[in-house]
Amino acid sequence: MRAFFGLSPDAKTKLTIEVWRNKAFPHFDGPVPAANFHVTLAFLGRLIPKQLDELCKAVDQLTDIHTFDVSLNQVGYWSKPKALWLGCNDIHNEHLKLVKSLSQIGNSIGLQLPKQDYIAHLTLARKCSVSPPAALIEPTLTWRNAEFHLFESMSGKKGVSYHIRHSWLLAKMFAFQST
């Protein structure tokens, strides 16, 4: 199983992102289907059943990561994979804490995780035949993230699709008011 940990916007947010993309980049090729929208936390690569079991047991022990907002407010383009993406100017501390924890867990069970700096992003289009123009509308898309997922990446006749195989809730952040 080829897998990664990620965040999945709710259905309303996915639709909002898709509408924004189609307005900001009309007639642009290689769009990622809204159903595939996600923000990767840690790419795991191929997992064997034993690793999957160890991974899930270790992640079950994470209890100190709280809900956080994900704000997609910048547009980026990587020329080598020819990918257009939305990213975060400021990443919430809880988001970074989750990325670090998941990477440590992956390494602890013997996975060889990529050693590159983390860039929170949601891919909008792949295999773009030309570099994208500047967005016609600046992105300001935010959602409250209360869970994260283990996704399986599956290749098919219509391309790659991502399927949630396990989900974990994040701890709710409570704000106390004094009276």
C-alpha positions as CSV (number, residue, x, y, z in Angstrom):
1,M,0.0,0.0,0.0
2,R,1.4,3.4,-1.0
3,A,0.4,5.9,1.8
4,F,0.7,9.3,3.3
5,F,-0.7,11.2,6.3
6,G,-2.8,14.3,5.3
7,L,-5.5,16.8,6.0
8,S,-8.7,16.8,4.1
9,P,-10.9,19.9,3.7
10,D,-14.6,19.3,4.3
11,A,-16.8,19.0,1.3
12,K,-17.9,22.7,1.4
13,T,-14.3,23.9,1.5
14,K,-13.3,21.6,-1.4
15,L,-16.1,23.0,-3.5
16,T,-15.0,26.6,-2.5
17,I,-11.4,25.8,-3.5
18,E,-12.6,24.3,-6.8
19,V,-14.7,27.4,-7.6
20,W,-11.9,29.7,-6.7
21,R,-9.4,27.8,-8.9
22,N,-11.8,27.8,-11.9
23,K,-12.2,31.6,-11.5
24,A,-8.6,32.4,-10.7
25,F,-7.2,30.1,-13.5
26,P,-9.8,29.8,-16.2
27,H,-9.0,27.4,-19.0
28,F,-6.0,26.0,-17.2
29,D,-5.0,22.4,-17.9
30,G,-4.4,19.4,-15.6
31,P,-6.9,20.2,-12.8
32,V,-6.8,17.9,-9.7
33,P,-10.4,16.7,-9.0
34,A,-11.8,18.3,-5.9
35,A,-12.3,14.8,-4.3
36,N,-8.4,14.6,-4.3
37,F,-7.8,17.9,-2.5
38,H,-5.6,17.4,0.6
39,V,-2.7,18.8,2.5
40,T,0.1,16.2,2.9
41,L,1.5,15.9,6.5
42,A,4.0,13.1,5.9
43,F,4.6,11.0,2.8
44,L,5.2,7.4,3.9
45,G,5.8,5.5,0.7
46,R,5.0,1.8,0.4
47,L,3.9,0.1,3.6
48,I,3.7,-3.6,4.3
49,P,0.9,-4.8,6.6
50,K,3.2,-5.1,9.7
51,Q,4.4,-1.5,9.2
52,L,0.8,-0.3,8.8
53,D,-0.2,-2.0,12.1
54,E,2.8,-0.5,14.0
55,L,2.1,2.9,12.5
56,C,-1.5,3.0,13.4
57,K,-0.8,1.8,17.0
58,A,1.8,4.5,17.4
59,V,-0.4,7.2,16.0
60,D,-3.2,6.1,18.4
61,Q,-1.0,7.3,21.2
62,L,-0.9,10.9,20.0
63,T,-3.1,12.9,22.3
64,D,-1.5,16.3,22.7
65,I,-2.2,17.7,19.2
66,H,-5.1,20.2,19.1
67,T,-7.4,21.4,16.3
68,F,-6.1,24.2,14.2
69,D,-7.0,26.4,11.2
70,V,-5.5,25.8,7.8
71,S,-5.3,29.0,5.8
72,L,-4.5,28.7,2.1
73,N,-3.5,32.1,1.1
74,Q,-0.7,31.9,-1.4
75,V,-0.2,30.4,-4.9
76,G,2.9,28.5,-5.9
77,Y,4.2,26.5,-8.8
78,W,6.9,23.8,-8.9
79,S,8.4,23.6,-12.4
80,K,9.9,20.1,-12.1
81,P,6.7,18.3,-11.3
82,K,4.7,21.0,-13.2
83,A,2.4,21.4,-10.2
84,L,0.2,24.4,-9.3
85,W,-0.6,24.7,-5.6
86,L,-2.2,26.7,-2.8
87,G,0.0,27.1,0.3
88,C,0.0,28.7,3.7
89,N,1.9,31.9,4.5
90,D,1.7,31.1,8.2
91,I,1.4,27.5,9.4
92,H,-0.2,27.0,12.8
93,N,2.1,25.6,15.5
94,E,-0.2,22.6,16.1
95,H,0.0,21.8,12.4
96,L,3.8,21.8,12.6
97,K,3.7,19.8,15.8
98,L,1.6,17.2,14.0
99,V,3.9,17.0,11.0
100,K,6.9,16.5,13.4
101,S,5.2,13.8,15.4
102,L,4.0,11.9,12.4
103,S,7.5,12.0,10.8
104,Q,9.1,10.8,14.1
105,I,6.6,7.9,14.2
106,G,7.3,7.0,10.6
107,N,11.1,7.0,11.2
108,S,10.7,5.0,14.5
109,I,9.1,2.1,12.6
110,G,11.9,2.1,10.0
111,L,10.3,4.1,7.1
112,Q,12.6,6.2,5.1
113,L,10.8,9.5,5.0
114,P,11.9,12.3,2.7
115,K,14.3,14.7,4.4
116,Q,13.0,18.0,2.9
117,D,11.6,21.1,4.5
118,Y,7.9,20.9,5.0
119,I,5.8,23.1,2.7
120,A,2.1,22.9,3.5
121,H,0.2,22.9,0.2
122,L,-2.8,21.7,-1.6
123,T,-2.2,20.7,-5.3
124,L,-4.6,22.4,-7.7
125,A,-3.2,21.1,-11.0
126,R,-0.6,18.6,-12.2
127,K,1.4,18.1,-15.3
128,C,0.7,21.6,-16.4
129,S,1.8,22.1,-20.0
130,V,2.7,25.8,-19.4
131,S,3.7,27.8,-16.3
132,P,0.6,29.3,-14.8
133,P,-0.2,33.0,-15.0
134,A,-0.7,35.1,-11.9
135,A,-4.0,34.3,-10.2
136,L,-6.9,36.6,-11.2
137,I,-8.2,36.4,-7.6
138,E,-6.0,36.2,-4.5
139,P,-6.8,33.1,-2.3
140,T,-8.2,33.5,1.1
141,L,-9.4,30.0,2.0
142,T,-9.5,28.8,5.6
143,W,-11.0,25.8,7.4
144,R,-10.9,24.4,10.9
145,N,-9.1,21.1,10.9
146,A,-10.2,18.7,13.6
147,E,-8.8,15.4,12.3
148,F,-6.1,13.9,10.1
149,H,-6.0,10.8,8.0
150,L,-3.9,8.0,6.6
151,F,-4.5,8.0,2.8
152,E,-3.9,5.3,0.3
153,S,-2.7,6.5,-3.1
154,M,-4.2,4.3,-5.8
155,S,-3.4,4.5,-9.6
156,G,-6.2,3.7,-12.0
157,K,-7.3,4.2,-15.6
158,K,-8.5,7.8,-14.7
159,G,-5.3,8.7,-12.9
160,V,-4.4,8.7,-9.2
161,S,-7.1,8.8,-6.4
162,Y,-6.7,9.1,-2.7
163,H,-8.7,7.0,-0.2
164,I,-8.9,7.6,3.5
165,R,-8.0,4.3,5.3
166,H,-7.8,5.6,8.9
167,S,-8.7,8.8,10.7
168,W,-7.8,10.3,14.0
169,L,-9.5,13.2,15.8
170,L,-7.4,16.0,17.2
171,A,-8.0,17.3,20.7
172,K,-10.4,20.2,20.9
173,M,-8.9,23.5,21.9
174,F,-10.9,25.1,24.7
175,A,-10.9,28.8,25.5
176,F,-11.7,29.7,29.1
177,Q,-13.3,33.0,29.9
178,S,-13.0,34.6,33.3
179,T,-16.0,36.3,34.7
